């Protein structure tokens, strides 16, 4: 039985950093004041988010595997006071800088998952740990117990510096010039609670990578990214970082730009402090959809941004921590438990051989390997966490790290222990093969728990993984090496933009019924630290996505050139033929009264949603006109992609804007059939009827998708660069998705045409 907050406070007195203990005490008091209605909900929301405490979705009682979620034990309580719906069990995010964990911390996480959650810890794509179904009254105890294990939840969410991610192979990678781990740790500790990093309009994400060619750090998709580099000056080797700024995924991904080719180590902390001050002063505060650093860099241009940062850097008062927090150049953070060894014979065990091939990675230190624990959907049970703690102690000095692919790695394993390690992991059901390949699918929480989820990303991931695992080594090696990433909505929490094959959840209305769909993303690149971003090519019913994967991979095997990677194959073949291959999957949907399979989502047997569209002929004509126009708009967006791929950025950008106008007009015609094709008239009518009235607004994104359209409308006629055209194409697709959502809302609420 879990102990009270007061008891845990007493038990851990003196074992927690004094400042952190005081913060948890303050948060506990704020919870009580919120219960009494003495703290505004908006203010408290940011307070709890900055401590990693999220609200959670409860629109169904199902998990991705069809099992029942935890019941809501105190809904009645919500009617007895000023508390709001967040008081239902939520999600607690736990910050793990660069993913570093030790056995004692694993055991604490196991205890917390078992006592306060559903006995499952979830590893995220930012190397955090999340516990779901946690009551907010229990969060002070959770925070205190984590703090005693040297873990914090502070600034795990909210408008703050999020977890500092880092390559899980840093220090043991054969391609790195030096270990970035201590520098990632220094930056994380320096910025945690820093007064110059408390005034952001949105989140701020840093990342570290030891080399440029691998994807372990994904620096190109971060607000600030650091890749280790060395240079020789006067015969002496110097360490530094190639520093990039202004990257980010989200609904519209931006590639980071090089801020400094070589940033000296002693400038690491003061430079990021200056950037934080510039972002706090000049970053957008009112329009959240434009409040990330990537927009400030894009709006100002890199040179102006660098000048502002340089000016701010000069004004900073010297801080001794700029150097005292940095490690010595030759510091070795980790040491092995066992002496180096030789790889033993693997015998005839095909599963062991498969695991060794896909889950072991040679360290630069001879005689040692890193073992990856591939976690389906990023989930690990409380008992598995305890087993892993024991395994880490037996084979290493507790050197465990989380990865950006939602896995865990065990470092410094002597080659001589590989077979025994495999046996121990197998006993704990942690020896699944296929790490970092097509079976190892990344997925965000989606409709399981996220309030933004549209389609079941985890349900789809589980289905795809099951089918791929069943094929095992029968899969061609070229297919095994592919990456699949899935997001439940347009936000890229599942990193769908940077995978070989990506998906994000959308919905469509078919015969008056809403059907879960996924947009198919092609053209992304996982390697070279997220070297390129993909774009959506077609929306397919969720239940037909496994068939889409079959078609795409079969086409790749048939038409690839020798040793041709998937990204290069897509560029060479073109997206047009692949879209044609997939188009039949969007057609001939069955009558839901006869076959409702496509009208429910993965892991949830209920009908996805029903919209009462009415039976009148007039409504039928309007629906036909709307569907015709939006289908044409989607075709135009794809045509814009093909023009961009062909090198014609100007026509690509113009086509993308025209697609937005077509979709906007489709909505307007639901209420005003006489609207002309004049661009200004369409924009004005759309603004008056759908934006000013907030009918078009998303409950979480507000009017940001309409803002994309209005911005493109104002910029029509301007010259398009390839980068500008790509952003416009992405924004056009998202605007069209928002048009579909608005239409679904209008039909569900029974709103017909208006004069």
Secondary structure, DSSP 8 states (H G I E B T S, - for coil): ----HHHHHHHTTTSS-HHHHHHHHHHHHHHHHHHTT-S-HHHHHHHHHTTTEE----S-SB-TTS-B----TTTGGGGSSS--GGGS-EEEEEB-GGGEE-HHHHHHHHHHHHHHSSSEEEE-TTS-EEEEEE-GGGHHHHHHHHHHTT-B-TTSSSSSB---EE-TTTTT-TT-SS--HHHHHHHHHHHTT-GGGS--SS-B-EEEES-SSSSSS-GGGSSEEEEEEEEEETTEEEEEEEEEES-B-SSS-B--EEEEEEEEGGGHHHHHHHHHHHHHHHS-SS-GGG-SHHHHHHHH-HHHHHHHHHHHHHHS---THHHHTS--TT------SS--------TT-HHHHHHHHHHEEE-SSTTEEEEEE--GGGEEEHHHHHHHHHHHHHHSSS-EEE-TTS-EEEEEEEGGGHHHHHHHHHHTT---S-TTSTTS-EE--GGGT-TT--S-HHHHHHHHHHHHHHHGGGS-HHHHT--EEEESSSS-TT-GGGSSEEEEEEEEEETTEEEEEEEEEE--B-HHHH-B--EEEEEEEGGGHHHHHHHHHHHHHHH--TT--HHHHHHHH-HHHHHHHHHGGGS----TTT--GGGEETTEEEESEE------HHHHHHHHHHHHHHHHHHHHHHHHHHHHHTT-HHHHHHHHHHHHHHHHHHHHHHH-TT--S-HHHHHHHHIIIIITT-TT-BTTTBTHHHHHHHHHHHTTTS---HHHHHHHHHHHHHHHHHHHHHHHHHHHTT-----
